[in-house]
């Protein structure tokens, strides 16, 4: 997690353009569902964060999963130098799909 | 829709075995998300029902989608002769993932 806000946001859909089917597709994968749960705790995560629980995966695999989530509108990614900081678009998701994030987090056993 | 209860249920996961990631994967497809929305109105649907809104798809494609949903635990399928009747496992889904079906239905624009 970091308190800085430097860097540029990578391309992402506007809140109003987030599509349910793409969100579900993105979360219909064990690794991405796990990342979603971690991100939901709040804050920013870089791809090498141990807190993500994906240290067993190749960095390019993690990057791919992060891209799918960003393009679906689930996360935003801030690029600062060579590091990418990812966070959940909780407010956008809650506005677009009321109750969905809460239900997903409650459901995740 | 039919009021009969003849025929046999095709194999499906027990309610306690329904996995969130499989449900999300199954619904992360435009056709299956549409079927889900139709099924959510209640009752049983055979695969040729015009109410499903999938008349433009080949019957084998529709059958495939129905199988994915059944195996994910979203629907149950009753086989009566050569006809398959599908319905949403609303009670099982609500018990397993409280609020999820409601949020998905509310979200579907």
Backbone of each chain as ProteinMPNN parsed JSONL, in Angstrom:
{"seq_chain_A": "XXXXXXXXXXXXXXXXXXXXXXXXXXXXXXXXXXXXXXXXXXXXXXXXXXXXXXXXXXXXXXXXXXXXXXXXXXXXXXXXXXXXXXXXXXXXXXXXXXXXXXXXXXXXX", "coords_chain_A": {"N_chain_A": [[0.856, -1.185, 0.0], [0.42, 2.293, -0.612], [0.788, 5.761, -0.071], [1.11, 7.602, -1.958], [0.175, 9.397, -4.937], [1.196, 9.576, -7.372], [2.034, 9.175, -10.873], [0.424, 7.588, -13.699], [-2.898, 6.767, -14.635], [-3.691, 3.675, -16.034], [-5.43, 2.767, -19.094], [-8.953, 2.465, -18.682], [-12.366, 1.325, -18.433], [-14.975, 3.793, -18.314], [-16.967, 4.477, -15.406], [-19.724, 4.229, -15.945], [-19.666, 2.587, -18.096], [-18.994, 0.077, -17.355], [-19.43, -3.339, -17.678], [-21.649, -5.863, -16.651], [-21.414, -8.564, -17.485], [-18.76, -8.742, -18.247], [-17.456, -8.219, -15.869], [-18.25, -10.442, -14.374], [-17.147, -12.46, -15.922], [-14.441, -11.861, -15.613], [-14.115, -12.341, -12.89], [-14.643, -14.984, -12.734], [-12.599, -16.834, -12.342], [-10.193, -18.599, -10.533], [-7.78, -17.401, -9.565], [-8.119, -14.674, -10.116], [-10.418, -14.147, -8.655], [-9.446, -14.488, -6.125], [-7.55, -12.396, -6.045], [-9.303, -10.258, -6.231], [-10.605, -10.447, -3.77], [-8.508, -9.853, -2.045], [-7.835, -7.234, -2.869], [-10.149, -6.018, -2.096], [-9.86, -5.43, 0.538], [-8.913, -2.945, 0.559], [-6.867, -0.073, -0.363], [-3.717, 0.155, -2.2], [-1.991, -2.121, -4.34], [1.043, -3.534, -5.357], [2.276, -5.597, -8.041], [3.955, -7.483, -7.023], [3.381, -7.878, -4.482], [3.355, -9.659, -1.482], [1.082, -9.984, -0.123], [-0.894, -10.503, -1.935], [-0.957, -13.175, -2.371], [-0.086, -14.646, -4.531], [2.414, -15.558, -5.101], [3.372, -17.887, -6.13], [2.9, -17.816, -8.776], [3.953, -16.921, -12.1], [5.303, -13.73, -12.833], [4.389, -12.562, -15.192], [2.017, -13.856, -15.569], [0.505, -12.982, -13.412], [0.41, -10.291, -14.1], [-1.119, -10.458, -16.421], [-3.597, -11.316, -15.369], [-4.192, -9.074, -13.852], [-4.529, -7.186, -15.844], [-6.811, -8.14, -17.162], [-8.692, -7.723, -15.161], [-8.58, -4.961, -14.848], [-9.402, -4.087, -17.402], [-11.974, -5.0, -17.36], [-13.089, -3.29, -15.641], [-12.971, -3.613, -12.949], [-10.778, -3.012, -11.402], [-8.455, -0.283, -10.875], [-5.422, 0.825, -12.316], [-2.402, 2.235, -11.492], [0.371, 3.584, -12.949], [3.582, 3.99, -11.971], [6.579, 4.9, -12.811], [8.246, 1.915, -13.299], [6.609, 0.444, -11.825], [3.443, -0.967, -11.035], [0.475, 0.005, -9.546], [-2.303, -1.309, -8.074], [-5.773, -0.974, -7.496], [-9.012, -1.73, -6.085], [-11.997, -0.749, -7.742], [-14.031, 0.147, -5.926], [-16.069, 2.037, -5.236], [-17.081, 2.727, -7.742], [-17.989, 0.236, -8.648], [-19.879, -0.361, -6.702], [-21.71, 1.669, -7.17], [-22.539, 1.104, -9.724], [-23.417, -1.557, -9.677], [-25.28, -2.239, -7.352], [-24.796, -3.761, -4.229], [-23.498, -5.981, -5.221], [-20.64, -6.377, -4.915], [-20.493, -6.629, -2.145], [-22.048, -8.949, -1.77], [-20.486, -10.805, -3.132], [-18.167, -10.788, -1.591], [-19.138, -11.687, 0.828], [-19.888, -14.183, 0.115], [-17.623, -15.569, -0.543], [-15.959, -18.206, 0.578]], "CA_chain_A": [[0.0, 0.0, 0.0], [1.207, 3.515, -0.652], [-0.06, 6.947, 0.058], [1.367, 8.516, -3.055], [-0.797, 9.338, -6.022], [1.921, 9.877, -8.598], [1.887, 8.205, -11.948], [-0.695, 7.744, -14.621], [-3.835, 5.651, -14.662], [-3.769, 2.946, -17.299], [-6.794, 2.862, -19.651], [-9.983, 1.672, -18.02], [-13.693, 1.808, -18.829], [-15.658, 4.728, -17.42], [-17.855, 3.766, -14.478], [-21.006, 3.934, -16.594], [-19.448, 1.609, -19.167], [-18.623, -1.231, -16.801], [-20.461, -4.315, -18.044], [-21.783, -6.967, -15.702], [-20.919, -9.841, -18.016], [-17.298, -8.71, -18.232], [-17.058, -8.329, -14.464], [-18.433, -11.838, -13.981], [-16.134, -13.251, -16.63], [-13.138, -11.614, -14.988], [-14.069, -12.943, -11.55], [-14.875, -16.419, -12.858], [-11.279, -17.465, -12.407], [-9.78, -18.707, -9.123], [-6.741, -16.427, -9.189], [-8.677, -13.308, -10.126], [-11.351, -14.032, -7.543], [-8.598, -14.307, -4.948], [-7.024, -11.027, -6.093], [-10.442, -9.384, -5.926], [-10.824, -10.499, -2.328], [-7.413, -9.12, -1.405], [-8.005, -5.814, -3.192], [-11.328, -5.507, -1.399], [-9.455, -4.928, 1.852], [-8.627, -1.521, 0.39], [-5.483, 0.306, -0.615], [-3.081, -0.167, -3.476], [-1.118, -3.294, -4.285], [1.837, -3.759, -6.56], [2.115, -6.98, -8.495], [4.823, -8.426, -6.33], [2.989, -7.887, -3.075], [3.109, -10.98, -0.895], [-0.3, -10.023, 0.38], [-1.797, -10.983, -2.985], [-1.016, -14.635, -2.294], [0.132, -15.243, -5.859], [3.861, -15.663, -5.276], [3.669, -19.122, -6.871], [2.636, -17.584, -10.205], [4.912, -16.089, -12.825], [4.909, -12.325, -12.825], [3.621, -12.241, -16.405], [0.671, -14.397, -15.357], [-0.167, -12.037, -12.514], [0.149, -9.089, -14.902], [-2.248, -10.764, -17.304], [-4.824, -11.3, -14.567], [-4.446, -7.676, -13.479], [-5.022, -6.514, -17.048], [-8.203, -8.571, -17.378], [-9.527, -7.061, -14.149], [-8.622, -3.527, -15.178], [-10.209, -3.872, -18.604], [-13.368, -5.278, -17.006], [-13.575, -2.186, -14.81], [-12.964, -4.011, -11.537], [-9.661, -2.354, -10.725], [-7.712, 0.736, -11.607], [-3.979, 0.596, -12.204], [-1.605, 3.439, -11.577], [1.737, 3.27, -13.348], [4.582, 4.944, -11.468], [7.829, 4.297, -13.271], [7.999, 0.549, -13.774], [5.737, -0.266, -10.887], [2.005, -0.804, -11.23], [-0.277, -0.079, -8.303], [-3.671, -1.707, -8.415], [-6.772, -0.952, -6.422], [-10.386, -2.05, -6.456], [-12.865, 0.413, -7.995], [-15.17, -0.222, -5.075], [-17.17, 3.01, -5.337], [-17.678, 2.601, -9.082], [-18.714, -1.035, -8.711], [-21.062, -0.253, -5.833], [-22.68, 2.554, -7.822], [-23.023, 0.467, -10.952], [-24.055, -2.847, -9.358], [-25.467, -2.178, -5.894], [-24.87, -5.016, -3.468], [-22.771, -7.103, -5.835], [-19.339, -6.604, -4.263], [-20.769, -7.124, -0.787], [-22.507, -10.34, -1.865], [-19.34, -11.627, -3.533], [-17.244, -10.909, -0.46], [-19.805, -12.51, 1.845], [-20.008, -15.547, -0.414], [-16.305, -16.197, -0.679], [-15.746, -18.975, 1.808]], "C_chain_A": [[0.891, 1.234, 0.0], [0.267, 4.695, -0.579], [0.158, 7.918, -1.099], [0.28, 8.391, -4.123], [-0.127, 9.725, -7.333], [1.645, 8.821, -9.654], [0.589, 8.407, -12.687], [-1.602, 6.54, -14.546], [-3.758, 4.975, -16.024], [-5.221, 2.997, -17.792], [-7.773, 1.94, -18.927], [-11.346, 2.185, -18.48], [-14.219, 2.829, -17.816], [-16.642, 3.938, -16.566], [-19.148, 3.328, -15.169], [-20.898, 2.853, -17.668], [-19.075, 0.224, -18.642], [-19.765, -2.204, -17.067], [-20.449, -5.508, -17.098], [-21.154, -8.252, -16.234], [-19.394, -9.886, -18.01], [-16.749, -8.818, -16.811], [-17.15, -9.789, -14.01], [-17.406, -12.739, -14.648], [-14.771, -13.092, -15.953], [-13.03, -12.322, -13.633], [-14.29, -14.457, -11.579], [-13.604, -17.201, -13.073], [-10.728, -17.485, -10.983], [-8.747, -17.66, -8.701], [-7.325, -15.019, -9.127], [-9.68, -13.112, -8.995], [-10.586, -13.821, -6.233], [-8.023, -12.883, -4.894], [-8.116, -10.027, -5.709], [-10.665, -9.302, -4.414], [-9.734, -9.72, -1.577], [-7.586, -7.62, -1.628], [-9.138, -5.204, -2.382], [-11.013, -5.013, 0.007], [-9.099, -3.444, 1.781], [-7.149, -1.256, 0.147], [-4.981, -0.142, -1.974], [-2.098, -1.32, -3.293], [-0.251, -3.314, -5.531], [1.815, -5.254, -6.838], [2.973, -7.951, -7.755], [4.464, -8.512, -4.848], [2.733, -9.316, -2.593], [1.666, -11.118, -0.438], [-1.288, -10.534, -0.663], [-1.924, -12.509, -2.974], [-0.8, -15.321, -3.631], [1.625, -15.372, -6.171], [4.263, -16.911, -6.07], [3.471, -18.938, -8.379], [3.723, -16.716, -10.814], [4.38, -14.659, -12.877], [4.069, -11.959, -14.051], [2.185, -12.764, -16.298], [-0.134, -13.453, -14.471], [-0.523, -10.763, -13.281], [-1.048, -9.288, -15.828], [-3.57, -10.699, -16.528], [-5.202, -9.862, -14.188], [-5.02, -6.892, -14.658], [-6.487, -6.872, -17.3], [-9.13, -7.836, -16.398], [-9.661, -5.566, -14.418], [-9.543, -3.274, -16.37], [-11.694, -4.16, -18.351], [-13.951, -4.155, -16.152], [-13.584, -2.488, -13.323], [-11.903, -3.249, -10.749], [-9.163, -1.175, -11.553], [-6.233, 0.495, -11.333], [-3.249, 1.91, -12.437], [-0.172, 3.019, -11.878], [2.665, 4.358, -12.836], [5.935, 4.348, -11.775], [7.506, 2.911, -13.79], [7.042, -0.229, -12.869], [4.271, 0.053, -11.184], [1.319, -0.963, -9.887], [-1.745, -0.284, -8.639], [-4.583, -1.484, -7.217], [-8.163, -1.228, -6.966], [-11.167, -0.761, -6.699], [-14.165, 0.205, -7.215], [-16.358, 0.737, -5.243], [-17.867, 2.897, -6.691], [-18.517, 1.322, -9.185], [-19.99, -0.978, -7.87], [-22.145, 0.616, -6.474], [-23.344, 1.854, -9.009], [-23.857, -0.771, -10.649], [-24.283, -2.944, -7.851], [-25.58, -3.569, -5.261], [-24.016, -6.14, -4.016], [-21.444, -7.398, -5.13], [-19.55, -7.179, -2.866], [-21.186, -8.589, -0.82], [-21.348, -11.265, -2.237], [-18.377, -11.839, -2.366], [-17.833, -11.787, 0.637], [-19.811, -13.973, 1.424], [-18.697, -16.298, -0.405], [-15.961, -16.901, 0.618], [-14.265, -19.092, 2.117]], "O_chain_A": [[1.992, 1.213, 0.552], [-0.895, 4.622, -0.979], [-0.529, 8.934, -1.204], [-0.436, 7.391, -4.185], [-0.788, 10.148, -8.283], [1.109, 7.747, -9.381], [-0.225, 9.267, -12.353], [-1.13, 5.411, -14.407], [-3.76, 5.649, -17.054], [-6.135, 3.241, -17.005], [-7.457, 0.794, -18.606], [-11.473, 3.345, -18.873], [-13.942, 2.737, -16.62], [-17.094, 2.862, -16.958], [-19.605, 2.198, -14.996], [-21.901, 2.279, -18.094], [-18.863, -0.699, -19.428], [-20.917, -1.936, -16.727], [-19.404, -6.079, -16.789], [-20.441, -8.945, -15.508], [-18.802, -10.943, -17.793], [-15.707, -9.433, -16.583], [-16.248, -10.304, -13.349], [-16.865, -13.656, -14.03], [-14.047, -14.067, -15.748], [-11.97, -12.84, -13.282], [-14.14, -15.129, -10.558], [-13.55, -18.118, -13.892], [-10.793, -16.468, -10.293], [-8.834, -17.101, -7.607], [-7.052, -14.266, -8.192], [-9.777, -12.019, -8.437], [-11.021, -13.077, -5.354], [-8.01, -12.248, -3.84], [-7.876, -9.079, -4.962], [-10.884, -8.225, -3.861], [-10.013, -9.022, -0.602], [-7.494, -6.832, -0.687], [-9.098, -4.027, -2.024], [-11.794, -4.27, 0.601], [-8.995, -2.771, 2.806], [-6.296, -2.102, 0.415], [-5.708, -0.728, -2.776], [-1.468, -1.471, -2.247], [-0.752, -3.131, -6.641], [1.4, -6.061, -6.005], [2.745, -9.157, -7.847], [5.169, -9.148, -4.064], [1.992, -10.075, -3.217], [1.112, -12.215, -0.375], [-2.394, -10.953, -0.32], [-2.886, -13.061, -3.506], [-1.268, -16.439, -3.847], [2.047, -15.307, -7.325], [5.364, -16.978, -6.616], [3.837, -19.812, -9.164], [4.332, -15.887, -10.138], [3.174, -14.423, -12.955], [3.149, -11.147, -13.96], [1.26, -12.185, -16.867], [-1.299, -13.163, -14.744], [-1.62, -10.224, -13.131], [-1.879, -8.395, -15.992], [-4.539, -10.095, -16.988], [-6.375, -9.489, -14.202], [-5.89, -6.039, -14.484], [-7.3, -6.003, -17.615], [-10.214, -7.388, -16.772], [-10.73, -4.985, -14.235], [-10.363, -2.357, -16.346], [-12.562, -3.629, -19.044], [-15.165, -4.08, -15.962], [-14.131, -1.724, -12.528], [-12.104, -2.892, -9.588], [-9.411, -1.082, -12.755], [-5.849, 0.025, -10.262], [-3.454, 2.593, -13.44], [0.419, 2.21, -11.162], [2.544, 5.519, -13.227], [6.391, 3.42, -11.107], [6.608, 2.739, -14.615], [6.72, -1.39, -13.118], [3.915, 1.179, -11.533], [1.548, -1.94, -9.174], [-2.341, 0.483, -9.396], [-4.217, -1.768, -6.077], [-8.454, -0.993, -8.139], [-11.021, 0.207, -5.952], [-15.247, 0.103, -7.793], [-17.503, 0.304, -5.375], [-19.094, 2.963, -6.773], [-19.615, 1.332, -9.74], [-21.039, -1.479, -8.273], [-23.338, 0.341, -6.342], [-24.542, 2.0, -9.254], [-24.884, -1.006, -11.287], [-23.556, -3.654, -7.156], [-26.352, -4.42, -5.704], [-23.827, -7.154, -3.344], [-21.164, -8.547, -4.788], [-18.856, -8.111, -2.461], [-20.733, -9.384, 0.004], [-21.242, -12.376, -1.716], [-17.842, -12.931, -2.179], [-17.114, -12.539, 1.295], [-19.747, -14.878, 2.256], [-18.67, -17.522, -0.275], [-15.702, -16.259, 1.636], [-13.89, -19.705, 3.116]]}, "seq_chain_B": "XXXXXXXXXXXXXXXXXXXXXXXXXXXXXXXXXXXXXXXXXXXXXXXXXXXXXXXXXXXXXXXXXXXXXXXXXXXXXXXXXXXXXXXXXXXXXXXXXXXXXXXXXXXXX", "coords_chain_B": {"N_chain_B": [[-43.254, -23.394, -19.276], [-44.158, -25.832, -16.854], [-46.328, -27.916, -14.949], [-45.825, -30.414, -14.233], [-43.918, -32.997, -12.6], [-42.527, -35.082, -13.484], [-39.962, -37.363, -14.659], [-36.328, -37.345, -14.578], [-33.812, -35.908, -12.538], [-30.976, -34.435, -13.95], [-27.427, -34.963, -13.372], [-26.085, -32.923, -10.777], [-24.312, -30.497, -8.788], [-24.387, -30.848, -5.205], [-26.116, -28.591, -3.022], [-24.408, -27.509, -1.059], [-22.013, -27.81, -2.278], [-21.759, -26.042, -4.306], [-19.753, -23.846, -6.095], [-18.457, -20.587, -5.84], [-16.69, -19.463, -7.769], [-17.152, -21.015, -10.004], [-19.814, -20.485, -10.52], [-19.638, -17.774, -11.17], [-17.981, -17.924, -13.401], [-19.67, -19.343, -15.115], [-21.717, -17.496, -15.467], [-20.421, -15.459, -16.678], [-20.773, -14.947, -19.396], [-22.428, -13.777, -22.239], [-24.766, -15.035, -23.309], [-25.423, -16.973, -21.393], [-25.792, -15.368, -19.177], [-28.037, -14.023, -19.947], [-29.871, -16.167, -20.131], [-29.945, -16.878, -17.447], [-31.205, -14.635, -16.365], [-33.732, -14.886, -17.51], [-34.56, -17.385, -16.48], [-34.718, -16.661, -13.862], [-37.159, -15.546, -13.528], [-38.712, -17.537, -12.726], [-40.157, -20.88, -12.633], [-40.187, -23.591, -15.082], [-38.244, -24.237, -18.003], [-38.104, -25.317, -21.317], [-35.618, -26.227, -23.775], [-36.275, -25.137, -26.167], [-37.847, -23.04, -25.779], [-39.382, -20.028, -26.628], [-39.3, -17.94, -24.951], [-36.815, -17.845, -23.865], [-35.227, -16.382, -25.498], [-33.243, -17.159, -27.249], [-33.471, -18.07, -29.802], [-32.032, -17.614, -32.059], [-29.791, -19.091, -31.842], [-28.035, -22.189, -32.366], [-29.498, -25.302, -31.509], [-27.786, -27.097, -30.247], [-25.883, -25.436, -29.214], [-27.308, -23.988, -27.339], [-27.944, -26.094, -25.648], [-25.4, -26.738, -24.734], [-24.764, -24.434, -23.243], [-26.707, -24.663, -21.277], [-25.856, -26.953, -20.01], [-23.42, -26.127, -18.891], [-24.362, -24.312, -17.01], [-25.891, -25.963, -15.38], [-23.941, -27.723, -14.38], [-22.459, -25.956, -12.93], [-24.102, -25.488, -10.863], [-26.116, -23.657, -10.971], [-28.534, -24.075, -12.203], [-31.175, -26.552, -12.281], [-31.858, -29.516, -14.083], [-34.441, -31.273, -15.511], [-35.101, -34.305, -16.942], [-37.437, -35.412, -19.139], [-38.476, -37.855, -20.978], [-37.466, -37.007, -24.163], [-37.251, -34.402, -23.684], [-35.865, -31.569, -22.013], [-36.193, -29.936, -19.002], [-35.545, -26.914, -17.531], [-34.65, -25.218, -14.56], [-34.02, -22.4, -12.387], [-31.894, -22.71, -9.567], [-32.841, -21.261, -7.292], [-33.36, -21.13, -4.487], [-31.27, -22.67, -3.456], [-29.052, -21.221, -4.354], [-29.483, -18.769, -3.096], [-29.247, -19.554, -0.448], [-26.633, -20.381, -0.332], [-25.106, -18.234, -1.307], [-25.82, -15.525, -0.07], [-27.777, -12.842, -1.163], [-26.555, -12.612, -3.634], [-27.845, -13.46, -6.079], [-29.969, -11.645, -6.154], [-28.545, -9.221, -6.351], [-27.311, -9.571, -8.817], [-29.521, -9.668, -10.509], [-30.598, -7.161, -10.132], [-28.596, -5.652, -11.149], [-28.435, -6.194, -13.811], [-28.8, -4.575, -16.662]], "CA_chain_B": [[-43.41, -23.799, -17.88], [-45.026, -26.989, -16.726], [-46.606, -28.221, -13.551], [-45.49, -31.811, -13.952], [-42.628, -33.201, -11.963], [-42.013, -36.364, -13.953], [-38.623, -37.332, -15.221], [-35.217, -37.507, -13.661], [-32.87, -34.787, -12.499], [-29.624, -34.721, -14.432], [-26.443, -34.757, -12.294], [-25.804, -31.534, -10.407], [-23.648, -30.449, -7.48], [-25.222, -30.59, -4.025], [-26.146, -27.156, -2.706], [-23.217, -27.136, -0.288], [-20.825, -27.949, -3.131], [-21.752, -25.025, -5.365], [-18.58, -22.983, -5.923], [-18.645, -19.232, -6.354], [-15.918, -19.191, -8.983], [-17.818, -21.694, -11.125], [-21.039, -19.718, -10.8], [-19.234, -16.545, -11.863], [-17.513, -18.311, -14.734], [-20.837, -19.702, -15.941], [-22.511, -16.291, -15.779], [-19.577, -14.503, -17.395], [-21.011, -15.171, -20.825], [-23.661, -13.014, -22.52], [-25.944, -15.898, -23.494], [-25.791, -17.604, -20.121], [-26.32, -14.341, -18.288], [-29.413, -13.787, -20.414], [-30.674, -17.315, -19.698], [-30.088, -16.729, -15.994], [-32.214, -13.606, -16.122], [-35.035, -15.458, -17.872], [-34.876, -18.428, -15.495], [-34.986, -16.025, -12.566], [-38.592, -15.228, -13.437], [-39.342, -18.693, -12.092], [-40.734, -21.914, -13.483], [-39.319, -24.459, -15.874], [-38.12, -23.846, -19.409], [-37.418, -26.277, -22.17], [-34.572, -25.529, -24.52], [-36.774, -24.497, -27.377], [-38.763, -21.981, -25.365], [-39.123, -18.709, -27.215], [-39.075, -16.991, -23.857], [-35.389, -17.782, -23.537], [-34.6, -15.364, -26.34], [-32.038, -17.702, -27.892], [-33.915, -18.762, -31.018], [-31.041, -17.404, -33.114], [-28.662, -19.992, -31.613], [-28.263, -23.604, -32.661], [-29.968, -26.026, -30.331], [-26.654, -27.711, -29.539], [-25.222, -24.35, -28.483], [-28.149, -23.738, -26.166], [-27.749, -27.251, -24.757], [-24.087, -26.59, -24.098], [-24.877, -23.393, -22.205], [-27.515, -25.216, -20.189], [-25.013, -27.915, -19.282], [-22.459, -25.362, -18.088], [-25.087, -23.739, -15.877], [-26.269, -27.055, -14.48], [-22.748, -28.227, -13.7], [-22.016, -24.929, -11.987], [-25.044, -25.461, -9.745], [-27.036, -22.533, -11.118], [-29.844, -24.576, -12.619], [-31.386, -27.998, -12.288], [-32.46, -29.945, -15.343], [-35.26, -32.471, -15.394], [-35.241, -34.956, -18.235], [-38.689, -36.16, -19.286], [-38.376, -38.319, -22.358], [-36.373, -36.31, -24.849], [-37.295, -32.974, -23.365], [-35.169, -31.151, -20.796], [-36.797, -28.762, -18.372], [-34.507, -26.26, -16.723], [-35.072, -24.116, -13.687], [-32.992, -21.806, -11.536], [-31.844, -23.22, -8.188], [-32.852, -19.987, -6.569], [-33.247, -21.322, -3.033], [-29.909, -23.142, -3.167], [-28.118, -20.109, -4.576], [-29.702, -17.777, -2.039], [-28.734, -20.087, 0.81], [-25.175, -20.513, -0.449], [-24.504, -16.919, -1.57], [-26.907, -14.581, 0.234], [-27.774, -11.538, -1.829], [-25.882, -12.597, -4.94], [-28.808, -13.49, -7.196], [-30.683, -10.366, -6.153], [-27.647, -8.176, -6.857], [-27.125, -9.799, -10.266], [-30.749, -9.298, -11.215], [-30.725, -5.705, -10.044], [-27.515, -5.043, -11.931], [-28.606, -6.468, -15.242], [-29.503, -3.428, -17.236]], "C_chain_B": [[-44.371, -24.985, -17.821], [-45.215, -27.28, -15.247], [-46.222, -29.655, -13.213], [-44.141, -31.898, -13.249], [-42.064, -34.559, -12.342], [-40.604, -36.202, -14.479], [-37.584, -37.333, -14.123], [-34.346, -36.278, -13.682], [-31.534, -35.242, -13.086], [-28.635, -34.401, -13.298], [-26.168, -33.274, -12.04], [-25.09, -31.538, -9.064], [-24.677, -30.258, -6.36], [-25.114, -29.111, -3.683], [-24.853, -26.715, -2.007], [-21.943, -27.164, -1.123], [-20.765, -26.908, -4.243], [-20.608, -24.045, -5.09], [-18.788, -21.634, -6.589], [-17.929, -19.02, -7.682], [-16.562, -19.86, -10.209], [-19.116, -20.991, -11.509], [-20.689, -18.461, -11.604], [-18.744, -16.852, -13.276], [-18.704, -18.612, -15.649], [-21.618, -18.455, -16.363], [-21.711, -15.243, -16.544], [-19.608, -14.72, -18.896], [-22.357, -14.528, -21.156], [-24.91, -13.889, -22.649], [-26.383, -16.493, -22.158], [-26.331, -16.58, -19.13], [-27.77, -14.01, -18.658], [-30.347, -14.933, -19.978], [-30.958, -17.223, -18.195], [-31.206, -15.746, -15.661], [-33.623, -14.129, -16.435], [-35.466, -16.483, -16.821], [-35.306, -17.808, -14.167], [-36.446, -15.617, -12.417], [-39.365, -16.389, -12.811], [-39.922, -19.667, -13.093], [-39.69, -22.677, -14.256], [-39.367, -24.048, -17.346], [-37.514, -24.995, -20.196], [-36.525, -25.49, -23.112], [-35.069, -24.845, -25.764], [-37.74, -23.356, -27.037], [-38.395, -20.64, -26.014], [-38.805, -17.678, -26.136], [-37.609, -16.868, -23.472], [-34.658, -16.739, -24.376], [-33.349, -15.853, -27.043], [-32.386, -18.485, -29.158], [-32.909, -18.622, -32.155], [-29.851, -18.368, -32.961], [-29.036, -21.425, -31.976], [-28.64, -24.316, -31.368], [-28.812, -26.647, -29.537], [-25.879, -26.662, -28.724], [-25.988, -24.046, -27.198], [-27.97, -24.874, -25.152], [-26.421, -27.157, -24.016], [-24.151, -25.565, -22.964], [-25.664, -23.913, -21.002], [-26.712, -26.189, -19.337], [-24.02, -27.185, -18.37], [-23.154, -24.813, -16.84], [-25.493, -24.819, -14.873], [-25.061, -27.534, -13.694], [-22.178, -27.221, -12.708], [-22.94, -24.854, -10.767], [-26.069, -24.347, -9.824], [-28.45, -23.012, -11.418], [-29.943, -26.075, -12.347], [-32.12, -28.332, -13.579], [-33.183, -31.268, -15.118], [-35.447, -33.029, -16.791], [-36.53, -35.765, -18.238], [-38.759, -36.581, -20.743], [-37.216, -37.602, -23.015], [-36.331, -34.834, -24.518], [-36.575, -32.706, -22.043], [-35.845, -29.894, -20.271], [-35.804, -28.185, -17.369], [-35.148, -25.249, -15.788], [-33.92, -23.649, -12.809], [-33.046, -22.441, -10.15], [-31.795, -22.026, -7.236], [-32.654, -20.169, -5.071], [-31.836, -21.766, -2.649], [-28.894, -22.01, -3.306], [-28.25, -19.056, -3.48], [-29.133, -18.245, -0.699], [-27.198, -20.065, 0.811], [-24.497, -19.145, -0.532], [-25.537, -15.823, -1.325], [-26.734, -13.241, -0.5], [-27.208, -11.531, -3.23], [-26.874, -12.57, -6.107], [-29.546, -12.157, -7.276], [-29.813, -9.245, -6.73], [-27.445, -8.328, -8.367], [-28.352, -9.383, -11.051], [-30.951, -7.797, -11.223], [-29.743, -5.014, -10.972], [-27.752, -5.135, -13.429], [-29.452, -5.378, -15.863], [-30.319, -3.851, -18.438]], "O_chain_B": [[-45.278, -25.11, -18.644], [-44.378, -26.938, -14.412], [-46.284, -30.066, -12.054], [-43.333, -30.972, -13.31], [-41.234, -35.123, -11.628], [-40.117, -35.096, -14.713], [-37.891, -37.324, -12.931], [-34.158, -35.666, -14.733], [-31.032, -36.314, -12.748], [-28.968, -33.658, -12.374], [-26.037, -32.482, -12.973], [-25.244, -32.477, -8.283], [-25.698, -29.596, -6.543], [-24.127, -28.459, -4.023], [-24.284, -25.673, -2.334], [-20.918, -26.61, -0.725], [-19.821, -26.897, -5.034], [-20.506, -23.486, -3.998], [-19.231, -21.543, -7.734], [-18.502, -18.458, -8.616], [-16.513, -19.32, -11.314], [-19.468, -20.916, -12.687], [-21.355, -18.129, -12.585], [-19.055, -16.131, -14.224], [-18.738, -18.189, -16.804], [-22.117, -18.377, -17.486], [-22.27, -14.248, -17.005], [-18.577, -14.676, -19.568], [-23.327, -14.72, -20.422], [-25.981, -13.529, -22.159], [-27.571, -16.512, -21.837], [-27.221, -16.886, -18.336], [-28.608, -13.753, -17.793], [-31.463, -14.695, -19.517], [-32.078, -17.463, -17.746], [-32.039, -15.998, -14.79], [-34.578, -13.846, -15.712], [-36.596, -16.448, -16.335], [-36.141, -18.356, -13.447], [-36.915, -15.37, -11.306], [-40.521, -16.24, -12.417], [-40.15, -19.326, -14.254], [-38.488, -22.455, -14.116], [-40.387, -23.579, -17.852], [-36.515, -25.578, -19.776], [-36.642, -24.272, -23.241], [-34.347, -24.046, -26.36], [-38.37, -22.784, -27.926], [-37.25, -20.192, -25.951], [-38.13, -16.679, -26.385], [-37.209, -15.898, -22.827], [-33.585, -16.271, -23.993], [-32.483, -15.053, -27.398], [-31.692, -19.43, -29.533], [-32.922, -19.409, -33.101], [-29.003, -18.451, -33.85], [-30.201, -21.817, -31.901], [-28.163, -23.975, -30.285], [-28.858, -26.713, -28.309], [-25.299, -26.97, -27.683], [-25.406, -23.872, -26.127], [-27.86, -24.634, -23.95], [-26.334, -27.459, -22.825], [-23.653, -25.808, -21.865], [-25.32, -23.631, -19.854], [-26.861, -26.245, -18.117], [-23.811, -27.58, -17.223], [-22.593, -24.849, -15.745], [-25.44, -24.604, -13.662], [-25.142, -27.729, -12.481], [-21.494, -27.597, -11.756], [-22.599, -24.231, -9.762], [-26.809, -24.108, -8.869], [-29.432, -22.434, -10.952], [-28.935, -26.767, -12.202], [-32.899, -27.531, -14.094], [-32.618, -32.236, -14.609], [-35.891, -32.332, -17.703], [-36.697, -36.687, -17.44], [-39.061, -35.778, -21.625], [-36.106, -37.59, -22.484], [-35.475, -34.101, -25.013], [-36.657, -33.487, -21.095], [-36.041, -28.922, -20.999], [-35.3, -28.881, -16.487], [-36.065, -24.52, -16.168], [-32.981, -24.394, -12.529], [-34.13, -22.684, -9.621], [-30.836, -21.828, -6.49], [-31.871, -19.447, -4.453], [-31.276, -21.306, -1.654], [-27.993, -21.863, -2.48], [-27.252, -18.521, -2.997], [-28.609, -17.449, 0.08], [-26.564, -19.77, 1.824], [-23.456, -18.917, 0.083], [-26.072, -15.254, -2.277], [-25.676, -12.613, -0.448], [-27.362, -10.545, -3.951], [-26.748, -11.749, -7.015], [-29.721, -11.609, -8.365], [-30.293, -8.42, -7.507], [-27.413, -7.34, -9.101], [-28.238, -8.81, -12.134], [-31.421, -7.229, -12.209], [-30.016, -3.94, -11.508], [-27.328, -4.276, -14.202], [-30.654, -5.276, -15.619], [-30.983, -3.02, -19.058]]}, "name": "protein", "num_of_chains": 2, "seq": "XXXXXXXXXXXXXXXXXXXXXXXXXXXXXXXXXXXXXXXXXXXXXXXXXXXXXXXXXXXXXXXXXXXXXXXXXXXXXXXXXXXXXXXXXXXXXXXXXXXXXXXXXXXXXXXXXXXXXXXXXXXXXXXXXXXXXXXXXXXXXXXXXXXXXXXXXXXXXXXXXXXXXXXXXXXXXXXXXXXXXXXXXXXXXXXXXXXXXXXXXXXXXXXXXXXXXXXXXX"}
